[in-house]
């Protein structure tokens, strides 16, 4: 027992060191966090999250992230021009249209044409390559990227098991189902199959041509935010915030080209901060099984009908541009 307590205390200490390093890094690169910091804590829903460092008022700016700090294809191309040329060559030779499996999935969800994302789906592979290049060259982003983590059945399948092994895939489906029992295993299997098909396409298209990592690819996908139909990014500090059906933060893009995280309600000091996750509500205001399935497999976030019935309708939230 004593040894276990010592190991636990040591783990907390290491995590606290990581928190201090990341919070200091944010200040160094120009990310302003007047009301928040990353903490590893048993009080966090995920063991690590972003907490308020003071009492916050509704409408108050909590975090400001300059555009140049965001991991986007545009920024990366400027920072890593040689890699951009290599990626451009792969892009020109390959068919980057959305896979037929993804088109089937969107058809299943009955999404209107106006809501469909851009067919160009090079961004996950390209941002992964840039992230790896940042680590290799010790770019300032490397401090942040080295702390990325994802802990769910898909990541375990890629990191620990063999994602090409049918038995391991069945275990991953069962583990996802335990996280969200209301989502049928058959749909989880279908969604996971789509993700693994995309991983296979990524591996075959980019390996030995540019820096690749199946593990980092999956992790990055779960941290990215859609800024428009054709632009995705990973935003430092934003990606450290956990998600809830009842968010207390909203994301907006300001005229000074900064991403602002705004308090959606009065938030007491030392409270965990939350962003909303991608909607799992259909046009009739009911929990959507297909959307919940994709949320589970893509981001590792479970949801349920009972959870949706407790969602708070933030009037102020309607005035903040939610980008997730």
C-alpha positions in Angstrom: 0.0 0.0 0.0 2.8 2.4 0.9 4.5 1.7 -2.4 1.3 2.4 -4.3 0.9 5.7 -2.5 4.4 6.7 -3.3 3.9 5.8 -7.0 0.7 7.8 -7.0 2.4 10.8 -5.4 5.2 10.5 -7.9 2.8 10.5 -10.8 1.0 13.6 -9.5 4.4 15.3 -9.3 5.4 14.4 -12.8 2.0 15.6 -14.1 2.3 18.9 -12.2 5.7 19.4 -13.8 4.1 18.9 -17.2 1.4 21.4 -16.3 3.9 24.0 -15.3 5.9 23.5 -18.5 2.8 23.8 -20.7 1.4 26.9 -18.9 4.8 28.6 -19.1 5.0 27.7 -22.8 1.6 29.3 -23.5 2.9 32.6 -22.1 6.1 32.4 -24.1 4.3 32.0 -27.4 1.8 34.7 -26.8 -1.3 32.7 -25.6 -3.0 34.9 -23.0 -4.7 33.0 -20.2 -5.8 35.7 -17.7 -8.4 33.4 -16.2 -7.3 29.8 -16.7 -4.5 27.2 -16.5 -4.0 23.5 -17.2 -4.1 21.3 -14.2 -3.7 17.6 -13.5 -6.2 17.0 -10.8 -8.6 14.3 -9.5 -11.2 17.1 -9.7 -11.0 16.9 -13.5 -13.4 14.6 -15.4 -10.4 13.3 -17.3 -7.7 13.6 -14.7 -6.3 16.7 -16.5 -8.1 19.7 -17.8 -8.3 23.5 -17.8 -9.5 25.3 -14.6 -10.4 28.9 -13.8 -7.8 30.8 -11.8 -10.3 33.4 -10.6 -14.0 34.1 -10.5 -15.2 34.7 -14.1 -18.2 36.7 -15.3 -20.4 35.9 -18.2 -19.0 37.3 -21.4 -15.5 37.6 -20.0 -12.5 36.7 -22.1 -10.8 33.7 -20.5 -8.2 32.6 -23.1 -6.9 34.3 -26.2 -4.9 32.3 -28.8 -3.2 34.2 -31.6 -3.8 32.9 -35.1 0.0 32.2 -35.7 0.0 29.8 -32.8 -2.6 27.5 -34.4 -1.6 24.3 -36.1 -3.1 24.9 -39.5 -2.0 23.9 -43.0 -1.6 27.6 -43.8 0.7 28.3 -40.8 2.6 25.0 -41.2 3.4 25.7 -44.9 5.0 28.9 -43.9 7.0 27.3 -41.0 8.0 24.2 -42.9 8.3 25.1 -46.7 10.4 22.0 -47.6 7.8 19.6 -46.1 5.0 21.6 -47.7 6.5 20.9 -51.1 6.8 17.2 -50.4 3.2 17.2 -49.2 2.1 19.1 -52.3 3.7 16.4 -54.5 1.8 13.6 -52.7 -1.4 15.7 -52.9 -1.0 16.1 -56.7 -0.5 12.4 -57.3 -3.2 11.1 -55.0 -6.9 11.1 -55.1 -7.9 13.1 -52.0 -11.7 12.9 -52.4 -13.7 11.7 -49.5 -13.8 7.9 -49.4 -16.9 6.0 -50.6 -17.3 4.7 -47.0 -17.4 8.3 -45.6 -19.9 9.2 -48.3 -22.1 6.3 -47.2 -21.8 7.5 -43.6 -22.9 11.0 -44.5 -25.8 9.6 -46.5 -26.8 7.5 -43.4 -26.9 10.7 -41.3 -29.0 12.3 -44.0 -27.0 15.5 -43.9 -28.0 18.3 -46.3 -25.5 19.1 -49.0 -25.0 22.5 -47.5 -23.8 20.9 -44.2 -21.3 18.5 -45.8 -17.7 19.1 -45.1 -15.2 19.8 -47.9 -14.3 16.7 -50.0 -10.6 17.6 -49.6 -9.5 15.5 -46.6 -5.8 16.0 -46.8 -5.7 17.9 -43.5 -5.4 15.0 -41.0 -2.4 13.5 -42.8 -0.7 16.9 -43.5 -1.1 18.2 -40.0 0.2 14.9 -38.7 3.3 15.3 -40.9 3.8 18.9 -39.8 3.4 17.9 -36.1 6.1 15.2 -36.5 8.3 17.7 -38.2 7.8 20.2 -35.4 9.0 17.6 -32.9 12.0 16.5 -35.1 13.2 20.1 -35.6 12.4 21.2 -32.0 10.1 23.9 -33.3 8.3 25.8 -30.4 5.2 23.7 -31.1 7.2 20.6 -30.0 6.7 21.4 -26.3 2.9 21.4 -26.8 2.7 18.5 -29.2 4.8 16.2 -27.0 2.0 16.5 -24.4 -0.8 15.3 -26.7 -2.6 12.3 -25.4 -5.7 10.3 -26.3 -7.0 7.4 -24.2 -9.9 5.5 -25.7 -10.4 2.1 -27.5 -9.4 3.4 -30.9 -6.1 4.8 -29.6 -5.5 1.6 -27.7 -6.2 -0.4 -30.8 -3.6 1.5 -32.7 -1.0 1.8 -30.0 -1.3 -1.5 -28.1 -3.1 -4.0 -30.3 -3.1 -4.5 -34.0 -5.7 -2.4 -35.8 -5.6 -4.9 -38.7 -6.5 -7.8 -36.4 -10.2 -8.8 -36.4 -10.1 -10.0 -32.8 -8.5 -6.8 -31.6 -11.1 -4.8 -33.5 -14.0 -6.7 -31.9 -12.5 -5.9 -28.5 -12.3 -2.2 -29.4 -16.0 -2.3 -30.5 -17.0 -4.0 -27.2 -15.0 -1.4 -25.2 -16.7 1.5 -27.0 -20.0 -0.1 -26.3 -19.2 -0.2 -22.6 -18.6 3.5 -22.7 -21.9 4.2 -24.4 -24.3 1.2 -24.0 -27.2 3.1 -25.8 -25.2 3.0 -29.1 -25.7 -0.3 -30.9 -22.5 -2.4 -31.4 -23.3 -2.8 -35.1 -23.1 1.0 -35.6 -20.0 1.3 -33.5 -18.4 -1.4 -35.7 -19.5 0.4 -38.9 -18.1 3.7 -37.7 -14.9 2.1 -36.5 -14.5 0.4 -39.8 -14.7 3.8 -41.5 -12.0 5.2 -39.3 -9.7 2.2 -39.9 -10.3 2.4 -43.6 -9.2 6.0 -43.5 -6.2 5.0 -41.5 -5.3 2.3 -44.1 -5.6 4.9 -46.9 -3.4 7.3 -44.8 -0.8 4.7 -44.2 -0.6 3.5 -47.8 -0.6 7.0 -49.3 1.9 8.8 -47.1 4.3 6.2 -45.6 7.9 6.6 -46.9 7.0 9.9 -48.6 6.6 12.3 -45.7 6.8 11.8 -41.9 4.0 9.5 -40.7 2.6 8.1 -37.5 -0.6 6.1 -37.2 -0.7 6.8 -33.5 -0.2 10.6 -33.8 -2.7 10.7 -36.7 -5.5 9.2 -34.4 -4.5 11.5 -31.6 -4.5 14.6 -33.8 -7.9 13.8 -35.2 -9.5 13.8 -31.7 -7.9 17.2 -30.9 -8.7 19.1 -34.1 -11.5 21.6 -34.5 -13.3 22.5 -37.7 -13.0 26.2 -38.4 -15.0 26.1 -41.7 -16.1 23.5 -44.2 -12.5 23.4 -45.6 -10.3 24.4 -42.7 -9.4 22.4 -39.6 -6.8 23.2 -36.9 -5.5 22.2 -33.6 -5.5 25.1 -31.2 -3.1 25.1 -28.3 -4.8 25.4 -24.9 -8.2 24.9 -26.6 -7.3 21.3 -27.2 -6.5 20.8 -23.5 -10.1 21.7 -22.5 -12.5 18.8 -21.8 -16.0 18.7 -23.3 -19.5 18.6 -21.8 -23.1 18.8 -23.0 -23.3 21.8 -20.6 -20.3 24.0 -21.7 -19.2 27.1 -19.8 -16.9 28.3 -22.6 -17.6 29.3 -26.2 -15.1 29.8 -29.0 -15.1 32.9 -31.2 -12.7 34.4 -33.8 -12.1 38.0 -33.3 -11.2 40.8 -35.7 -7.7 41.0 -34.4 -7.2 37.4 -35.8 -7.2 35.7 -32.4 -9.3 32.9 -31.1 -11.2 33.9 -28.0 -12.6 31.6 -25.4 -15.4 33.4 -23.7 -17.2 32.6 -20.4 -20.8 31.5 -21.1 -21.9 32.0 -17.5 -20.5 33.2 -14.2 -17.8 30.7 -13.2 -16.4 30.4 -9.7 -12.6 30.2 -9.2 -11.1 26.7 -9.4 -13.9 25.3 -11.6 -13.2 23.1 -14.5 -13.8 24.7 -17.9 -15.7 22.9 -20.6 -16.4 23.3 -24.3 -19.4 21.9 -26.1 -19.0 18.8 -28.2 -20.4 18.2 -31.6 -24.1 18.1 -31.5 -25.8 14.7 -31.1 -29.3 16.2 -31.4 -31.4 15.7 -34.5 -33.7 18.3 -36.2 -36.5 17.4 -33.8 -34.4 18.0 -30.7 -33.9 14.3 -30.0 -30.8 12.3 -29.3 -29.4 11.1 -32.6 -28.0 7.5 -32.5 -25.8 7.9 -35.6 -24.3 11.3 -34.5 -23.7 9.8 -31.0 -21.9 6.9 -32.6 -19.6 9.1 -34.6 -18.9 11.3 -31.6 -17.9 8.2 -29.6 -15.6 6.7 -32.3 -14.1 9.9 -33.7 -13.5 11.8 -30.5 -13.9 9.1 -27.8 -16.8 11.0 -26.2 -19.8 9.0 -25.0 -23.3 10.5 -24.8 -26.8 9.3 -23.8 -30.4 10.3 -24.1 -30.6 11.0 -20.3 -27.6 13.2 -20.6 -29.2 15.2 -23.4 -32.3 15.8 -21.3 -30.2 17.8 -18.8 -28.6 20.1 -21.3 -28.7 23.8 -20.4 -29.8 26.3 -23.0 -27.4 29.1 -22.7 -29.0 32.3 -24.1 -25.5 33.9 -24.2 -24.1 30.9 -26.1 -26.1 31.9 -29.2 -24.0 35.1 -29.4 -20.7 33.2 -29.4 -19.6 31.3 -32.5 -19.2 27.7 -31.6 -16.8 26.0 -34.0 -16.8 22.5 -32.9 
